């Protein structure tokens, strides 16, 4: 999930975002055009010799530091030095866009949000990797949802502009000490006529949230994403929208889609959960949700898997030993999870494109992904994610592995920023109670339709 950069406003809000999703820069200058147009080229081609150096641009946060450690292996194997240039989240997207506008060759690889794909691909900032990936990337081992979401544009085209790099998705943390308390279990079963357990459906979630909401004890059922900051409200609502059978849009059509009866019902439900959240929940995104859980204010907390390490650390979470995790609940239409994370792309303006390809090929190998996961990285490699070694490495890894097949992205068209603005504003109004679900969705539909009609 990124911030100023996309999903996961992660950075701008916290300065240490979530895991990430994909990008690739395609070409516009003479050297880049050949790579961008063919999407091919062998990793063993010229440009990967000893003594070379490539620069990988990423946001400044722990995964980037982990990558720095990992790249020592690549340098040892190839002789190619790797500089991981870490940019503060608040400046990340702007710096990348400045590089694009100036056709700057400063960055060879960029680890960025999937929402950048539409703009970068259509404007020639990325190198297309479609043909090259077929023979140099273990595509069959990458979760289909991750490959499509992090790298493909337009949707369904099969054209790749990025390769999954740092996968991420939303899941829940919960207080095992509360859920496993004998008195709590007895009281819950007496009230709801079923055992107390991590909820499997959204209806069950509402019951559990209601049960643990005790304002007099400063305890509430859940912390959810409702904030109007960056993409908070949208990321929280999307997965409920999809699980109710709703859609964000249908091609160039927003009216009658985002405000469909299914969408209205989904928003009424999700907004209704706010009464089981702490005061001020309309301002909650990942940092507030994390804090509410760490402070013992909620029984369940929604968050990006990228932030779960802060719940494992006893120094940051006094409930660390009693923290469990569960996957996103299902709705009438199934289980869907908002996609976070980022992919890695090659700048069309890079003068080291073949060396950059060598790096991406190396990073995508199963053996490298095992090392990446051991450092704390979240992988989209299904072989690695299926191993007991991965699932047991961290208490939330098994839940993350279960989450990956259900990941779904929202906008990655060139207009994503424009489409996101009314979505955030109007959803937050519904959460704050100043508009009904239908009023908010009708307003979104009208504004987004105007944007799509002009595109």
N, C-alpha and C positions, 0 to 999 in steps of 0.2 A: 501497500500500500504505500505514493510519495506525496509531497505536499504541494508546494508551489508547483511542483512537477505533478503529477497526478495523484492518483489514488493515494490515498493515504496521506493526505495532506500531511501526511506523516511528518514531514519535515517541518514545514512552516509552523505547524502547531507545536511540535514537541522538540524538534531539533534532533530527532533520532527516530526515523520512521520505520515503517514496517518493511516487510520483505518485498520483493519487487517483481516487476513484470515487463514487458519487453519493448525493445527498440532496435532499430538499425538504421544507420544513416546511408542514404543512397546518393548516387553521384550526379554532379552537374558539371564539373570541370572535365577537361579532356581525359585525364587519366582515369577518373572515376567512372566516366560514362561507360567505358567498355565493361567494367565490372558490374555496373548497375544494369546494363541492358541484357547481359547474358546470364547474370546470376551464377556463373560457373567459375571455373578456375580451380586448379589443384592446390592443395595446401602445400605441396612440395615444390611449387613453382618458385621462381626467383622472388626475393624479397624476404626470405625467412632465414637468411644466413646469420652466422655467429657475429656477435658484436652489435647487432641491431638493438633498438629499443622501441617499445610501443608504449603509448600512454592510454590508460583506461580511465575514463571519467566516470565518477560515481559520487553519490552523496556521502557526506561525512557521518558515518555511524559504525556500529560494531561490525556488521557484516563486511564492510569495506576493509576494516582492519584485519579481519580473518582472511580476506582475499590476499592481502599483502603477504601474509605468512605462507599461504598456499602457493603463490606464484614463484617462490624460490625453487620449487620442484620443476616448474616449467623452464626456468632459466637454466637450471642444471642440465635438463634434457636437451634443450635446443640452443643454448647460448644467447637467447634473446632476452634482454632485460625488460622487466615490466614495471612501469611506474603507475601506481594507483593514485590518481589525483583526486583527493577527497574535497568536495565542494560543500560548504554549508547548505543545508536543505533550503534555507530561505533564498539562496542565490542560485541554486542548481539549475532550475529550468531556464532562468534568464540567461545564465552563462552559456548554456547549450544553444539557445536561440540566437544569441549574439554570434556564436561560432558559425551557426548555419548562415546567418545573414551575411557574414563576412567571408564565407567559404574558407574558413580557417582550418588549417591542417594540424592544429595543436592536439586534437584528440583523434586517436586511431579507433578506439572502441568506446562506446557509450552504453552504460547500463541505465536504462530509463523506462519510463512508464509506457504501457501499451496504448494509452490515450494519445501518445505522440505519433503513433504509427501512421495514421491517416495523413496528417500534415507533412510528416517527414518523407513518406513514400511519394505522395503526389507532387511535392515540391523538389524532389530529387536530392534530398539530404542523406538518404540511406542507400547502401549497396543492397541490391536484391540478392538473397541467398538461396533461392529456391532450388536451382539445379545443383549448386555446390553442396547444399545440405544433404542431398540424396545419397551422395557417396562419401561424405566426410563427417556426418553427424548420425549417431544411432537413433534415428527418428522413431523407429519401431519401439524403442525403449522409453520414449517420452510420453507421458500421459496425454492423450489426444486433446483434452480440454485445455491443458497448459500450452501445448504447441500452437493451437489455434488462437488462444487468447493473447499469448505473449508475442507471437510472431507473425500471424497472418493478417494481410490486408489486401483488398477488401475481404470481408467475411465470406467464407465459402469459395474464395478464388484459388486457394492452394498456394498463393504467392507468399513467400516468407521474407520478412525484413528483419527478423530478430530470432534469437534462439533463447529458450527459457534459461534464466540465470539464477534468480533468487525467487523461488516460488513463495506464495503466501495466500492465506485465506482466513476467513473469520470463523471462529469457534467460540465455545464458552468454557469458562473456568467456574468451578463450584466448590462450596465449602463441604468437604466430606464429613467434618465433625458435626455439622448440622444435619446432613442427610442421613447419617448413620446413628444418630442419637436415638436411643430406644423410645424415649418419651415423644420425640418429634415424629417418629415413624408411627407410633400408635395413634397420635392425635390426627395425623394426616390421613391415615387409612380410615379412621372413624368418620372423618369429614367427607372424603372423596371416594370412599369405597374401593380403593386400590392402593398398592404399596407405594411408599415414597421412594422415588428413584430419579436419576437424571432424565428429564423429559425427552421423549422420542418424537412427539408431535407438538405443533404450536398450541393446540388446545391443552395438552398436558403442561406445557410451559406456563400458560396463563394460570393454571391451577396452583402450580408450585410457587410461582411468583406471588400470587395472592396469599398463599399460606404463610409465607415468610415475611410478609409486609407487616411490621410492627413499629409504627412511628414512635410510640411511647418508649421503645427500647433502642431507638435509632438504628433499626434494622429494616431493610427493604428487600423485596424479592429479587430485583435485578438492576443492572446498569446496562443501558442500551445506547446505541448511536442515534442521537437526535439532533446534533448540532448543525447550525447553518454554516459553520466554518468549513471551507473547502468542499469536501465531498461527504462529510460525516452523515448527514441525514439520508442522503441517497444510498450510501453503502449499507446503512442499516435497513432501510426500507426495501431495496431491490430484491433481496432474498425472500422476503415475505410476499412481495408482489408476484414474483415468479412462482412461488409455491402455491399461490392462489389461482394460477393460470393466467395472470396478467402479463403484459409486455410493456416495454418502454416506448417502443415505436415499431412500425412495420414499414421498412424501407423509408420512404419520404413522408410517411403519414404518422402524425402524432395525435391529431384529433380523432376521437373515437377509439383510440388505442390506450394511451396513458390514462385516459379518463373513462375507461370501460367499466362496466358494472363489477367485474372481477377486481379491477384496480381500486375502485372505491371501497369495496368490502375489505381488501387487504389493508388499505390505509386506515380504515376505521378500526380494524383489529390492532394494528401496530401502534397507532396513536393511543388506543385504549390501554395498552400495557404501561403507559407512562404513570398511571396511578399507583403502580407497584414499584416505582423507582424513587430515589431520593429527591428532595426538593431541588429545583434548578436543573432537572434532568434534560430539559430542552436544550441545554448547553453542553451536553455530554458528547465527547468523542473518545478516542482511544486513551488519551492521557487521563481524562476524568474517570473513565470506567476503570482503568487500572488502579487509580488512587482509591476509588470507592471500595474496591475489593481488598486492597492492602490494608485499609483502615477498618475493615470489618463491618462496613455499612450495608453490604449486599450479600445475598446467598449465591447469586449467579452473576457473572459479568461477561458481556460480549467483548471480544477483542480480536485483533489480528494475531495470528500465531507468532508473528515476529516479535511480539512483546511478551510472550509467555515466559521467556527466560527471567524476567523481572519477578515472576511469581514463584519461580523455582528457588530463587536465592533467598535464604532465611534472613539475610541482612536487609532485604527490601520488602519481604512479605512474611510477617510473623505467623501466617497460616500456611507457610510453604509445605510443611509436612502433612497438612490436611486439605491440600488443594487437589481437586480432580478436574478432569476435562471431558467435554462431550461435544459431539458434532452438532451442526445446525439442525434444528427440528424440521420435520416434514410438514407440508401442508396438503390440501386436497389434491394438488397437482404434482406433488413430489418434493424432493429435497434439492435446494439450490443454495449456493454459497457465493457471496460477492468475492470476486477475484482481487487479490493484492499482488504484491511482488513485482518483479521487473524482468525484462529480457535484455540481452546484450546485442548491440548492433555495431556495424562498421560504418564509420563516417565516409561519405562519398568523397570527402576532401582529404582523407588520409593519404599520406605518401608511403604508408607501410601496410597496404591492404593484405598482401599475402602473409605477412607476419601476423597480422591481426586474425586472419583465418586460421593460422596454425594455433593461435592461442585459444580461439573458440572451440576448435576441434579437440584440443587437449582437455579443456575444461569440461566438455560434454561427455568425455569417456567415462564409462562406469567406474573404473578404478579411481579416477579423479573425483567423481561425485561421492564416492564412499569417504574420501578424505575430507571433502567439503562438508558432508553431513557430520563427520566426527568433530569438525570445528564449530558446529552449530548451524550450518547452512541448511535451508529447507530445499529439498530436491524434488524435481518433477520426473526423475528417472524412476520408472515403476519397478525395475529390478532391485534398485537400492532401497526404495521405500517399502518393498515387500519383505525385506529381511528382518529377522528378529533382532539383529544387531542395531538396525536403525530404529525400530519400534521401541526398543528398550533403552536406547541411548539417553532419551529424555522423557519425562513422564507424559508429555503431550504429543510425542511423535506418532504414536499409533493413531491418535485422533486426527492428526494432520494427514496421515496417509489415507485415512478413510474419507477425508474432506476433498482431496484433490480431484477425484472423478466428478465431483459436483460443482466445480468452480465455473462461474459464468461472469463474463465481463460486461460492462455497460457501454458507453460511447467510446469509440476510437476513431471516429470520423474527424475530418479537419475542423468541424464545428463543435467539437466536444465541449470546449470551454463555454461557448455561448449557450449550449443546451443545458449545461450543468447549472448555470446561474439561476434561472427561474425554478429549476427543480429544487435546489437548496433553499431558496427563499420561501417558496410556497409550502414545501413539506414542513419546514420549521414552523410556519404559521399554523399549520394543522396541529403540530405537536404542542405548540404554545397555547392552543385553544382559541386563536383569533379568527380562524376560518374552519369551516367544516371540511371533511375529507373531499367531498364532491366539489366544493368551491375551490379548494386548493388545486385539485387535479384539473379542473376545467381551466383554471388560469394557466397552469403549466402547458396544457394542450394548445391553448390559443397562442401563447408566446413561442413555443417550440415550433408550431406549424409555420408561423411567419418566418422563423429562422430557416427551416427546411425548404420552404418555398423559394427562398432567395439563394439557396446553395446550388 
